[in-house]
Amino acid sequence: MGAYLLEWLSLFFRWFHVIAGVAWIGASFYFVWLDLSLRKPPQWKADKGISGDLWAVHGGGFYEIAKYKLEPEEMPKTLHWFKWEAYTTWLTGAAMMSIVYYANATAYLIDPSKVPFTSIGAIATSLLFLFGSYFIYEVIVRSHLGKNAFIFSTLIFILLVIASWGSYQLFSDRASFIHIGAILGTVMVGNVFFGIMPAQRALVDCVRRGEKPGKEVAELALQAKNRSLMNNYFTLPLIFTMISNHYPMMYAHEKGWLVLVFVGVITATARHYFNQKHLGHKKPRYLVIPAILTVLLIIWMRPEPIDPAPAMPATASVTPTTTNSTPTATSATTNTNTNTNTNTNTNTNTDNVNNSSVSNNAATAAEVVPVSASADDAMMDVVHTRCSTCHAAQPTQQGFAAPPAGIILQTPEDLKIHKAKIVTAVQTGYMPLGNITQLTDIERQQLVAYASSL
């Protein structure tokens, strides 16, 4: 019953997470595009404090958009704040993290071949890893280093590379990608909560009091703009990590942390192209570079070819035969009845022939005795022990109310239906999750070969 309720909670929060994430990402893309697309306004607008304007057409109507340098002439009655998109995305993401990775830590969070955590130990390490990473980011962004765009960006990139490597030393492959996504999401929502919103509140308070914003407010506004731009560059890598659990070939790669670094560089560079395009600077090299890196990544990640073959040879269990077997007795009786007057030498020769015939008959009998376990039986024993605890009509593994992805593996026919997924999942190490059933390397190789031959 507990696993069933967790499934429903996971479904509920996943949908809210997706909806909130789409809203937040859409707002991020829109406002960066808007800010970079503003053009110098006519003088009469500049005299009112407008720093840039934009005309657009959408949904059958014209829109006139203007951005004030600091404060408008008077405070509007209705002012929309863009914050709950970010907060809801982080809160639902944290709920998903708790339901999927913390409630089922042994299945999704822990890889005993890396660090044999207890569930509590793994969860505590995860929280320390996430919030420790954010604390380091906040220290840097508030220091004088955060005012130099090049130095700041370089430091953040180096720290993310270290975090990617570190997550792979601590957690399961799948959880490693999610942790980097959680760090990015926490940094982004922290930028909103600790940077963007305070700057906006300070500006609004000044306008409401009828005061002209001073240098301090202007600096807060500039910091908010820089944080918003940082969020913009994090957006595409964050989206990738959010959906990465669907692509085991990425995170289950033996150098998965480096794959994640590649993807981060590729997506951030592509985002830079669009930012430059919004400014009116067409620089196709920022699309060509990601394209080349993607091709190189595909080539580097290609798996070794699989030679389809039976995973495990059949082992025959032969029923032992004795010298007093029926064929021997029969042969001896026949020889006695048929050749009663045969001399001793002839009988001796006949006995030798019969003994040879007995040996041949025994060997033939051994060949036709059914084997005790065929290759199918042997591999299905492995499947039932290592896979079917989760992938059964009624899973016995704690935390699973239904087979993952609806895949049932209980018969050779089931394996044949899902063989493409089995080969990929087992070969990459994606399955079993966290290797909770302790599938050995030999069994893994045998299962891949066996499934490939179906």
Salt bridges, closest charged atoms under 4 A:
ASP35 OD1 - LYS67 NZ 2.58
ASP35 OD2 - LYS225 NZ 3.92
ASP53 OD2 - LYS45 NZ 2.88
GLU64 OE2 - LYS45 NZ 2.47
GLU71 OE2 - LYS212 NZ 3.72
GLU85 OE2 - HIS80 NE2 3.97
GLU138 OE2 - ARG142 NE 2.81
GLU138 OE2 - ARG227 NH2 2.66
ASP173 OD1 - LYS114 NZ 2.58
GLU211 OE1 - ARG209 NH2 3.21
GLU443 OE1 - ARG386 NE 3.02
